[in-house]
């Protein structure tokens, strides 16, 4: 599962910026700040039972002197299942969208911590058709991106400061 931000639709300007070093540092700073804040926001919303999902998010900043993108991602499959849901309740385009019976052994740690029988939990998931989506990543990104305006203003001011040097 991956979410990101990309500077696009500015081909002429981007071509010019690639040759002008006063934009590179502010772009890297802007993208790094966005990525760091994204991880913080996602971690605030992430299911925290084992901490495994919370700790699985990573950052990738585009290569080169002038990066064009930043990505925040998790390779943990449980992240995708929690975000999009599972089975017939799933919103995942890669899902079979069919009810399933999860292996009770995979539910043992969580069930035991909640004082539940893993087999009973698996039966409940099967009867419900799956698990519902939580949208913890997409909700975090909507929240963060709704506050993007001041960040863009700061990005512009950093470009001006660098250009004045």
LUMTIFI-92867 format. One record per residue (C-alpha): residue in three letters; x, y, z. Coordinates in steps of 0.1 Angstrom, whole numbers, padded with zeros to 4 digits, always signed. Layout:
BEGIN
ALAXYZ/...
This chain:
BEGIN
UNK+0000+0000+0000/UNK+0015+0033-0010/UNK+0003+0069-0008/UNK+0022+0099-0020/UNK+0024+0134-0034/UNK+0038+0144-0067/UNK+0047+0178-0083/UNK+0032+0175-0118/UNK+0015+0193-0147/UNK+0043+0218-0148/UNK+0065+0204-0176/UNK+0080+0237-0188/UNK+0085+0250-0153/UNK+0100+0217-0141/UNK+0124+0216-0169/UNK+0136+0251-0160/UNK+0137+0242-0122/UNK+0160+0212-0129/UNK+0187+0236-0140/UNK+0181+0261-0112/UNK+0196+0250-0079/UNK+0176+0274-0057/UNK+0145+0252-0060/UNK+0161+0219-0053/UNK+0167+0224-0015/UNK+0133+0238-0008/UNK+0117+0210-0028/UNK+0136+0183-0009/UNK+0126+0201+0024/UNK+0090+0204+0014/UNK+0087+0168+0004/UNK+0106+0155+0035/UNK+0084+0176+0058/UNK+0052+0163+0040/UNK+0064+0127+0043/UNK+0074+0130+0080/UNK+0040+0146+0088/UNK+0022+0119+0068/UNK+0039+0091+0088/UNK+0030+0109+0121/UNK-0006+0114+0110/UNK-0010+0078+0098/UNK+0006+0065+0131/UNK-0020+0085+0151/UNK-0048+0067+0133/UNK-0032+0033+0129/UNK-0045+0002+0148/UNK-0020-0002+0176/UNK-0027-0037+0189/UNK+0008-0050+0183/UNK+0026-0019+0170/UNK+0036-0039+0140/UNK+0015-0018+0116/UNK+0025+0015+0133/UNK+0061+0007+0128/UNK+0058-0006+0093/UNK+0055+0028+0075/UNK+0085+0040+0055/UNK+0094+0071+0035/UNK+0109+0074+0001/UNK+0120+0107-0014/UNK+0127+0110-0051/UNK+0163+0107-0063/UNK+0186+0133-0076/UNK+0193+0169-0067/UNK+0157+0179-0074/UNK+0133+0153-0061/UNK+0098+0154-0077/UNK+0080+0131-0053/UNK+0077+0117-0018/UNK+0060+0084-0009/UNK+0049+0070+0024/UNK+0043+0032+0023/UNK+0040+0000+0042/UNK+0049-0034+0029/UNK+0029-0051+0058/UNK-0001-0068+0041/UNK-0022-0062+0073/UNK-0020-0025+0065/UNK-0039-0030+0033/UNK-0064-0053+0049/UNK-0072-0028+0077/UNK-0074+0001+0053/UNK-0096-0015+0026/UNK-0113-0043+0046/UNK-0114-0079+0037/UNK-0138-0104+0020/UNK-0172-0092+0008/UNK-0168-0060+0027/UNK-0135-0051+0011/UNK-0130-0019-0011/UNK-0097-0032-0023/UNK-0097-0035-0061/UNK-0074-0066-0058/UNK-0099-0084-0034/UNK-0120-0113-0045/UNK-0149-0097-0026/UNK-0160-0130-0012/UNK-0167-0141+0024/UNK-0139-0162+0038/UNK-0130-0181+0069/UNK-0098-0168+0083/UNK-0074-0192+0100/UNK-0082-0191+0137/UNK-0045-0194+0145/UNK-0039-0161+0128/UNK-0064-0145+0152/UNK-0051-0162+0183/UNK-0029-0133+0197/UNK-0056-0106+0192/UNK-0084-0128+0204/UNK-0066-0139+0235/UNK-0058-0103+0244/UNK-0095-0095+0241/UNK-0106-0126+0260/UNK-0122-0142+0230/UNK-0119-0176+0214/UNK-0101-0173+0180/UNK-0124-0199+0164/UNK-0154-0178+0174/UNK-0138-0147+0160/UNK-0131-0165+0127/UNK-0168-0176+0126/UNK-0179-0140+0132/UNK-0157-0127+0104/UNK-0171-0154+0081/UNK-0207-0146+0090/UNK-0201-0109+0085/UNK-0186-0115+0051/UNK-0152-0101+0061/UNK-0139-0071+0080/UNK-0149-0036+0072/UNK-0125-0010+0059/UNK-0111+0014+0085/UNK-0096+0040+0060/UNK-0070+0049+0086/UNK-0044+0058+0059/UNK-0068+0077+0036/UNK-0084+0096+0065/UNK-0049+0106+0077/UNK-0039+0118+0042/UNK-0072+0138+0038/UNK-0066+0154+0072/UNK-0030+0163+0064/UNK-0036+0175+0028/UNK-0065+0197+0040/UNK-0037+0217+0058/UNK-0014+0218+0027/UNK-0019+0255+0020/UNK+0005+0269+0046/UNK+0031+0243+0037/UNK+0029+0254+0000/UNK+0033+0290+0012/UNK+0064+0281+0032/UNK+0077+0262+0002/UNK+0073+0294-0019/UNK+0091+0315+0007/UNK+0120+0290+0009/UNK+0124+0293-0029/UNK+0124+0331-0026/UNK+0150+0329+0001/UNK+0172+0305-0018/UNK+0169+0326-0050/UNK+0179+0358-0031/UNK+0212+0342-0021/
